[in-house]
Amino acid sequence: MNKKEYFIVIGLVILAIILAVNVSSRHLRIEITYPEHDTILSEEDYLIDTGNGILKVGQSSWEEVQQIYPRGKTLGMSTIYQSEDKQCLLTFTKKENVLTMVHIDGNKLATSRGIKKGYSTAQIENKYGKDYTIVKNLANSKDFDMVYGINRENSVTFQIRNDKVERIVIQKEVI
C-alpha cells in the first residue's frame, strides 16, 4: 500500500469515528420516574365506546372489530388495522387474532374515563389520579408519557406533547 492509500484509509477511519461520536451524542435521552403506588386499572379501563360498538382491549376478536369498523383497512400484511376515519390503529395477536392494543390518534374516541386527544395533564390526573409512571424526554420537558397501570403490557398511556394529549395507547394482554 502506498502513502496516498494509507492516508485515505486513515482519513476514512477518522471520519467514521467522528460520525459515530456525533450520532451517539444525539440519541434521545429519557428519564423514567415511577410512582410510589401503581394505579390499579379495572376491566372497564380497557373498554372503548366507538359509537358503533364497544372495543374490548385484550378480548375483542378480529371479526368483532371488523363489525365495528367494516370499512377499515389492514396496513400491509400485518396485524394492524386502521379505522376508516383514521381515528385509531388496532393491533392484534398473530395467532389468536385478539385485539391487544389501541392507539387513539383522533379526538372522536375517548377512554372509558372520558379523556380525549387535546386534554390537559390536570384533566387526566383528575380522572386517573397522580400515581403514574412518567417517561420524560430530557431534551424537551413538554414531551412525556404518563403511564397508568402495573406494567407496560396492561396500561393506559397518555403521550403528552406541548402540555396536551397527542395520543392515547391502551394495551392489555390476552386473557
N, C-alpha and C positions, 0 to 999 in steps of 0.2 A: 504494500500500500504506500503510495507517495504522500508527501506532506499535504497537498491540497485535499486529497480524500480524507486524510486524518483530521484536518481542521473542519471539514464539512460534517463528519461523524460527530466530533466533539460539539460543534455548534448545534446539531440536531438534538443531542442528548441534553444539552443545557436548555434549549428551547422547550423540550418535553418536561424537564424538571420545573421550569418557570410556570408552564401551563398547569401542571399538576398542583403546584402550590396555590396558584390563583383559584383554580376550581375548588379545591378543598377548603379554602378560606371563605368561599361564598355559600357553602351549604347552609340550609335552613337550621337555625338553632332554636330549639324549643325547650320549654320548661314545663314540667308536669307537677301540679300540686294536687295532692289527694285530700279529700275531706276527712275530718275526724270520724264521721259516721257516714256510711253509704246510704243513699236513698233507696229504699226497697220499692221497686215498681210492682204494680199489680197487673193482673192479666188485662185489665181494661186499658192500661198504658200502651198495649201493643195492638189496639184497635184503631182503625181509621175509617171514619164515615165519609164515603166518597160522594154521597148523594144518590148513587146508583146501587149502593150496597156497602157492606162492611168488609174491609180488608182485615184479616187476622194474621199479623206477622207471626211466623212460627207455626201456622196452621193452615192457611188458605192454600188450596191446590191451584195449579196452573189453569185448570178448567174453570174454577170459581172466579179467578181473576179475569179470565177472558170473557166471562159473562158480565162482569162489571165494566170492563174496558174492551168491548168487542172489536173496536177499530184501532186498537193499539198495535204496536209492531215489535217484533223481536229484533234486537240490534245484532246484526251479524249472525253468526252461528253460535250464539251464546245462550246463557241462561238469564239474560237481562231483557226485560220487556218494558217498553215505554208507552205510557198512556197517550191516547190520540191528541190530547190537548197539551202534552209535554209538561204537565204539572208534576209528574213523578216518574222515577225509574224504579222498577221492581226486580229484585234478584231472587232467583230460585235455586234450590239444591239441584245438583246434576242428576242424581239417581231418583229421588222421590218426587221431584218437581213440586216442592213446597216452598212457599214464599218465606224468605228468611230476612230480607232487608228491603226497606222502602226509603228512597231519597225523595224528600218533598222539596221541589225547587220552585213551585209556583205559589201564589198567595190564595188559591181557592181551597186547598186542603189544610186541615189543622190537626194537631194532636188531640187525643181524647180529652185533654185538659184545656183545649181551646187556643193553643199557641200556634201562630202562623208566621210565615215569612214576613219580615218587616217589624216584628215586635221587639221590644227592648229587653235588656237583661233584667230590669226591675220587674217587668211583666212575667218573665219566666220564673224568677225567684218567688214571686207572689203565688204562682200555681204549683211549683215543684219544690220550693224550699231552697236553702242555701248550702245543702250538703251535696256538692257535685265536684267531680274532678275537673280541673281546668288545665287545658293544654294550650300553652301560650307561645306565640311566635315572638321571640325576643327582639326581633328587628322592628316589629310593629305592634304596639300594645293594644291596638284596636282590633286585631285579628287573633281570635282564640276560639277554642271549643269548650262548651260546657257539657260534660258527660254525666248523665244521671244513670245510676244502676250499679250493680256489684261488679260486673265485668264488661269487657267490650263486646262479648257475644250476646248479651242481654242488656240493651241500653237504649236510651234516647239521647241523642247528641244534637246540640244546637250549635251550628257553625256561625260565629259572630264575625261580621265584617263591618267596620265603621260603626260599631255600637248597636247594630241591628241584626236580627236573624236573617241570614242569607240562605241557609239550607238546614233542613231537619233530617236526621238519619235515625230511623227506628229499626233496630235489629234484634232478632231473637232466634235462638237455636231451635231446631225442630224437636218437638216433644217426643 
